[in-house]
Amino acid sequence: MKFIDEARITVAAGDGGDGCVAFLREKYRPHGGPAGGDGGDGGSILLRADARMSSLLDFRYKRRFRADRGRQGGGKGKHGAAAADLVLPVPPGTVVFDDRTDELIADLVNDGDQIIVARGGRGGSGNARFATPTHQAPRRADPGEGGEARELRLEIRLLADCGLLGLPNAGKSSLLARVSAARPKIADYPFTTLTPVLGVVRMGEDGGFVLADIPGLIEGAHEGVGLGLRFLTHLRRTEVLAHLIDSSDKSVDACMEAYDGINRELASFDAELAAKPQLVVATKVDLIEVRNGLAELERRFAKRGVPLHAVSAATGQGCERLLAAMFDCLSRRRRSDDGDGAGKKPSAN
């Protein structure tokens, strides 16, 4: 299935049914009086997170949704039937915005979370509602209220524990394929990853965590250059970032500048995202040109107080140590967030 992570839709709830003007005239009931029933309420439109969905693809081909209106009231005090609500399923992790005002409406994180995005109109009152001792034959009935209409923007933010980031062709997809069952596209040219990919990393009896491969970032990503702007949002939900650096065709100075450049993009996009814990990872250490410069790269990061992890997705070298470091960082962050010292272990469920 094609991954669509943003959609714009228009929703219109159903109008309420009109109230009825009627009088009861039956044999043996000469004083039946007003008997117009109320109109039924219009259907509302809800968005509901559904774990069976993984993309907003359905909203690419149909973008306008309208709920049914309520039925009109009838004679003999019969109230019109209320219209059924229209429920639109979306993937868990969908964030809902008002497209006109950019107001955040809801963040549907878990399966089953739901929100009314357009409320149906109330049914109008029939003339039986307006009868009084001094006005026993009212000919007034109210029309139904109009349903709400809104323009919405839906965005998926992936639910992952750890996100892989770096320049294009830094080795993110190869690492994800090595440590999980995910099978992202891998090739020796930039931007082979065009959509985010999730993989589950198992850590024995301790459980595991979810790792996300995000398309490569380049300078200006926070302004929409390359693929970065669309996919930086996916990193917001992650708790830890793994910053991958490929030094196979770069000098140490160029690697440091690339590292700083990516962090500048994160800070320009979202200061909270830039403040997330980062593990710095030198990739492709099976290549001799990478091994030759690794000691200097480690020294440069050590001067900044940043430990450098070295891995090879091709041979598996260093991967277990890196995963253990990710899992430990996630565990410490969860304990810190819980604030009770007990903490929760990351889960791959």
Residue pairs with C-beta under 8 A, 6 or more apart in sequence:
1 54
1 55
1 57
2 55
2 57
3 54
3 55
3 57
3 195
3 196
4 55
4 56
4 57
4 59
4 60
5 55
5 56
5 155
5 156
5 195
5 196
5 230
5 231
5 234
6 56
6 153
6 154
6 155
6 156
6 230
7 56
7 59
7 60
7 63
7 153
7 154
8 63
8 99
8 151
8 152
8 153
8 154
9 59
9 63
9 64
9 65
9 151
9 152
9 154
10 63
10 64
10 65
10 149
10 150
10 151
10 152
11 45
11 64
11 65
11 66
11 88
11 117
11 118
11 149
11 150
11 152
12 45
12 64
12 65
12 66
12 67
12 118
12 147
12 148
12 149
13 42
13 43
13 44
13 45
13 66
13 67
13 118
13 119
13 120
13 121
13 147
13 148
13 149
14 42
14 43
14 44
14 66
14 67
14 68
14 69
14 70
14 83
14 120
14 121
14 147
15 42
15 69
15 70
15 120
15 121
15 144
15 145
15 146
15 147
16 39
16 40
16 41
16 42
16 69
16 70
16 120
16 121
16 122
16 123
16 124
16 143
16 144
16 145
16 146
16 147
17 38
17 39
17 40
17 41
17 42
17 69
17 70
17 71
17 72
17 73
17 80
17 123
17 124
17 144
18 39
18 72
18 73
18 123
18 124
18 141
18 142
18 143
18 144
19 36
19 37
19 38
19 39
19 72
19 73
19 123
19 124
19 125
19 126
19 127
19 129
19 141
19 142
19 143
19 144
20 36
20 37
20 38
20 39
20 72
20 73
20 74
20 75
20 78
20 80
20 126
20 127
20 141
21 34
21 36
21 126
21 127
21 139
21 140
21 141
22 34
22 35
22 36
22 37
22 74
22 75
22 76
22 126
22 127
23 32
23 33
23 34
23 35
23 36
23 75
23 137
24 32
24 33
24 34
24 35
24 75
24 76
24 77
25 32
26 32
33 128
33 131
33 136
33 137
34 126
34 127
34 128
34 130
34 131
34 136
34 137
34 138
35 75
35 76
35 77
35 126
35 128
36 73
36 74
36 75
36 77
36 126
36 127
36 128
36 141
37 73
37 74
37 75
37 76
37 77
37 78
37 79
37 80
37 126
37 128
38 73
38 79
38 80
38 123
38 124
38 125
38 126
38 129
39 70
39 71
39 72
39 73
39 79
39 80
39 123
39 124
39 125
39 126
39 143
39 144
40 70
40 71
40 72
40 73
40 79
40 80
40 81
40 82
40 83
40 123
41 70
41 82
41 83
41 120
41 121
41 122
41 123
42 67
42 68
42 69
42 70
42 82
42 83
42 120
42 121
42 122
42 123
42 144
42 145
42 147
43 67
43 68
43 69
43 70
43 82
43 83
43 84
43 85
43 86
43 120
43 147
44 67
44 85
44 86
44 116
44 118
44 119
44 120
44 147
45 65
45 67
45 85
45 86
45 87
45 88
45 116
45 117
45 118
46 85
46 86
46 87
46 88
46 114
46 115
46 116
46 117
47 87
47 88
47 89
47 90
47 94
47 96
47 106
47 108
47 114
47 115
47 117
47 154
48 87
48 88
48 89
48 90
48 108
48 112
48 113
48 114
49 89
49 90
49 91
49 92
49 93
49 94
49 108
49 109
49 110
49 111
49 112
49 113
49 114
50 89
50 90
50 91
50 92
50 111
51 91
51 92
51 111
52 89
53 89
53 90
53 91
54 91
55 91
55 156
56 90
56 91
56 94
56 154
56 156
59 154
65 86
65 88
66 86
67 83
67 84
67 85
67 86
67 118
67 120
67 147
68 83
68 84
68 86
69 83
69 121
69 144
69 147
70 80
70 81
70 82
70 83
70 120
70 121
70 123
70 144
71 80
71 81
71 82
71 83
72 80
73 79
73 80
73 123
73 124
73 126
73 141
74 80
77 126
77 128
79 123
79 126
80 123
82 120
82 123
83 120
85 120
87 114
90 108
90 154
91 156
92 108
92 109
92 110
92 111
92 113
92 159
93 108
93 109
93 156
93 157
93 158
93 159
93 237
94 107
94 108
94 154
94 155
94 156
94 157
95 104
95 106
95 107
95 108
95 154
95 155
95 156
95 157
96 104
96 105
96 106
96 107
96 108
96 115
96 117
96 152
96 153
96 154
97 103
97 104
97 105
97 152
97 153
97 154
97 155
98 105
98 150
98 151
98 152
98 153
99 151
99 152
99 153
100 151
105 115
105 117
105 152
106 113
106 115
106 117
108 114
108 115
109 159
117 150
117 152
118 147
118 148
118 149
118 150
119 147
119 148
120 147
120 148
121 144
121 145
121 146
121 147
121 148
122 144
122 145
123 144
123 145
124 141
124 142
124 143
124 144
124 145
125 141
125 142
126 141
127 138
127 139
127 140
127 141
130 138
130 140
131 137
131 138
132 138
155 233
156 234
157 233
157 234
157 236
157 237
158 196
158 198
158 212
158 234
158 237
159 210
159 237
160 198
160 210
160 211
160 212
160 234
160 237
160 238
161 209
161 210
161 211
161 238
161 239
161 240
161 330
161 346
162 209
162 210
162 211
162 212
162 238
162 239
162 240
162 241
162 242
162 326
162 330
163 211
163 212
163 214
163 234
163 235
163 238
163 240
163 241
163 242
164 172
164 175
164 176
164 211
164 212
164 213
164 214
164 241
164 242
164 244
165 172
165 214
165 217
165 235
165 241
165 242
165 243
165 244
165 262
165 266
166 172
166 216
166 217
166 243
166 244
166 245
166 246
166 262
167 216
167 217
167 218
167 246
167 258
167 262
168 190
168 191
168 215
168 216
168 217
168 218
168 226
169 188
169 189
169 190
169 192
169 216
169 246
170 216
170 244
170 245
170 246
170 283
171 244
171 246
171 283
171 284
171 313
172 193
172 213
172 214
172 216
172 244
173 184
173 185
173 186
173 192
173 193
173 197
173 213
174 186
174 283
174 313
174 314
175 213
175 244
175 281
175 283
175 311
175 313
175 319
176 182
176 184
176 197
176 199
176 211
176 213
177 183
177 184
177 186
177 199
177 313
178 313
178 316
178 319
179 199
179 201
179 211
179 319
179 323
180 199
180 200
180 201
180 211
181 199
181 200
182 197
182 198
182 199
182 200
182 211
182 213
184 192
184 193
184 197
184 213
185 192
185 193
186 192
190 216
191 215
191 216
191 226
191 227
193 213
193 214
193 215
193 216
194 215
194 227
195 215
196 212
196 213
196 214
196 215
196 231
196 234
197 212
197 213
198 210
198 211
198 212
198 213
199 210
199 211
199 212
199 213
200 208
200 209
200 210
200 211
200 348
201 208
201 209
201 210
201 211
201 323
201 326
201 327
201 348
202 208
202 348
203 209
203 323
203 324
203 327
206 327
206 345
207 345
207 346
207 347
207 348
207 349
208 327
208 346
208 347
208 348
209 326
209 327
209 330
209 346
209 347
209 348
210 348
211 326
212 234
212 235
212 238
214 231
214 232
214 234
214 235
215 226
215 227
215 228
215 231
216 226
216 227
217 226
217 227
217 228
217 232
217 262
217 265
218 225
218 226
218 228
219 225
219 261
219 265
220 226
220 228
220 265
221 227
221 228
221 229
221 232
221 265
221 269
222 228
222 229
222 232
222 265
222 266
222 268
222 269
223 229
223 268
228 265
229 269
232 265
232 266
232 269
232 270
232 273
235 241
235 266
235 273
235 276
236 270
236 272
236 273
238 276
239 276
239 277
239 330
239 333
239 334
240 276
240 277
240 278
240 279
240 326
240 329
240 330
240 333
241 276
241 277
241 278
241 279
242 278
242 279
242 281
242 322
242 326
243 259
243 262
243 263
243 278
243 279
243 280
243 281
244 281
244 283
245 255
245 258
245 259
245 280
245 281
245 282
245 283
245 297
246 283
246 284
246 290
247 255
247 282
247 284
247 289
247 290
247 293
247 294
247 297
248 284
248 287
248 289
248 290
249 289
250 258
251 293
252 293
252 296
252 297
252 300
255 297
256 300
259 280
263 274
266 273
266 274
267 274
277 329
277 333
279 309
279 322
279 325
279 326
279 329
280 301
280 306
280 307
280 308
280 309
281 308
281 309
281 310
281 311
281 322
282 290
282 294
282 297
282 298
282 308
282 309
282 310
282 311
283 290
283 311
283 312
283 313
284 290
284 312
284 313
284 314
285 291
285 294
285 310
285 311
285 312
285 317
285 318
286 312
286 314
286 315
286 317
294 310
297 308
298 308
298 310
301 307
301 308
302 308
309 318
309 321
309 322
309 325
310 317
310 318
311 317
311 318
311 319
311 322
312 318
312 319
313 319
327 346
330 346
331 343
331 345
331 346
332 343
334 343
334 344
334 345
334 346
335 341
335 342
335 343
335 344
338 344
